[in-house]
């Protein structure tokens, strides 16, 4: 009788190991195949930024770009690539024509 119990214990341990290994392999495969989404804000105290993208033609400077972003987003915004920055005396930088620039509200 005791040998049967030992056999059953061994069989149960093998079965549990098989189930655990199978489950973990399936779980890891499932997780690795889930596509990642872009960054989203979960906490409502951090609002999702509002962004505007645009391109400029030759001769357009940062003064126009900063005015445009301010008119679309309000006074608190930033350029995602720092093409234009505000310094004493105004908005400065060197934008290129045909490049898409993005500014976002803070």
PAGU-853944 format. One record per residue (C-alpha): residue number from 1; residue in three letters; chain; x, y, z. Coordinates in steps of 0.25 Angstrom, whole numbers, plus 2048, in hexadecimal, padded with zeros to 3 digits. Layout:
N
   nr  rest  kette   xx   yy   zz
  NUM   ala      A    X    Y    Z
...
// end
This chain:
106
   nr  rest  kette   xx   yy   zz
    1   unk      A  800  800  800
    2   unk      A  80B  80A  804
    3   unk      A  812  807  7F6
    4   unk      A  805  80B  7EF
    5   unk      A  804  818  7F6
    6   unk      A  813  81B  7F3
    7   unk      A  810  818  7E4
    8   unk      A  803  821  7E5
    9   unk      A  80B  82C  7EB
   10   unk      A  816  82B  7E0
   11   unk      A  80B  82B  7D5
   12   unk      A  804  837  7DB
   13   unk      A  812  83F  7DC
   14   unk      A  815  83B  7CD
   15   unk      A  807  840  7C9
   16   unk      A  808  84D  7D1
   17   unk      A  815  850  7CB
   18   unk      A  810  84D  7BD
   19   unk      A  804  856  7BF
   20   unk      A  80C  861  7C5
   21   unk      A  816  860  7B9
   22   unk      A  80B  860  7AF
   23   unk      A  804  86C  7B5
   24   unk      A  811  874  7B7
   25   unk      A  815  872  7A8
   26   unk      A  807  875  7A3
   27   unk      A  806  882  7AC
   28   unk      A  814  887  7A7
   29   unk      A  811  884  799
   30   unk      A  804  88B  79A
   31   unk      A  80A  897  7A1
   32   unk      A  815  898  797
   33   unk      A  80B  898  78B
   34   unk      A  803  8A4  791
   35   unk      A  807  8B1  789
   36   unk      A  80B  8BC  791
   37   unk      A  803  8C9  790
   38   unk      A  808  8D7  791
   39   unk      A  809  8DE  79E
   40   unk      A  7FC  8E1  7A4
   41   unk      A  7F9  8E8  7B1
   42   unk      A  7F1  8E0  7BB
   43   unk      A  7F1  8EA  7C7
   44   unk      A  7E6  8F5  7C4
   45   unk      A  7EF  8FF  7CB
   46   unk      A  7F9  8FE  7BF
   47   unk      A  7F1  903  7B3
   48   unk      A  7F4  8FE  7A5
   49   unk      A  7FC  909  79E
   50   unk      A  7F5  90F  792
   51   unk      A  7FF  910  786
   52   unk      A  7FF  917  779
   53   unk      A  808  913  76D
   54   unk      A  80C  91C  761
   55   unk      A  817  91F  757
   56   unk      A  81C  92C  753
   57   unk      A  821  932  746
   58   unk      A  82E  939  743
   59   unk      A  830  946  74B
   60   unk      A  826  942  756
   61   unk      A  82D  944  764
   62   unk      A  82A  940  772
   63   unk      A  823  94D  775
   64   unk      A  818  949  76C
   65   unk      A  818  93A  771
   66   unk      A  817  93F  77F
   67   unk      A  80C  948  77C
   68   unk      A  805  93C  775
   69   unk      A  807  933  780
   70   unk      A  802  93D  78A
   71   unk      A  7F5  940  782
   72   unk      A  7F2  931  781
   73   unk      A  7F6  92C  78F
   74   unk      A  7F7  938  798
   75   unk      A  803  93E  79F
   76   unk      A  808  931  7A5
   77   unk      A  80E  929  79A
   78   unk      A  81B  923  796
   79   unk      A  822  91D  789
   80   unk      A  824  90E  789
   81   unk      A  832  910  782
   82   unk      A  835  91D  789
   83   unk      A  836  924  77B
   84   unk      A  832  931  781
   85   unk      A  834  936  78F
   86   unk      A  830  942  797
   87   unk      A  83B  94B  79B
   88   unk      A  83B  95A  79F
   89   unk      A  837  962  793
   90   unk      A  82E  957  78D
   91   unk      A  82E  949  787
   92   unk      A  83A  945  780
   93   unk      A  83F  939  778
   94   unk      A  842  934  76A
   95   unk      A  837  92D  764
   96   unk      A  838  926  756
   97   unk      A  82E  926  74B
   98   unk      A  827  919  748
   99   unk      A  829  913  756
  100   unk      A  81D  910  75F
  101   unk      A  81E  916  76C
  102   unk      A  815  913  778
  103   unk      A  811  91C  784
  104   unk      A  80A  917  790
  105   unk      A  802  91D  79C
  106   unk      A  808  91B  7A9
// end
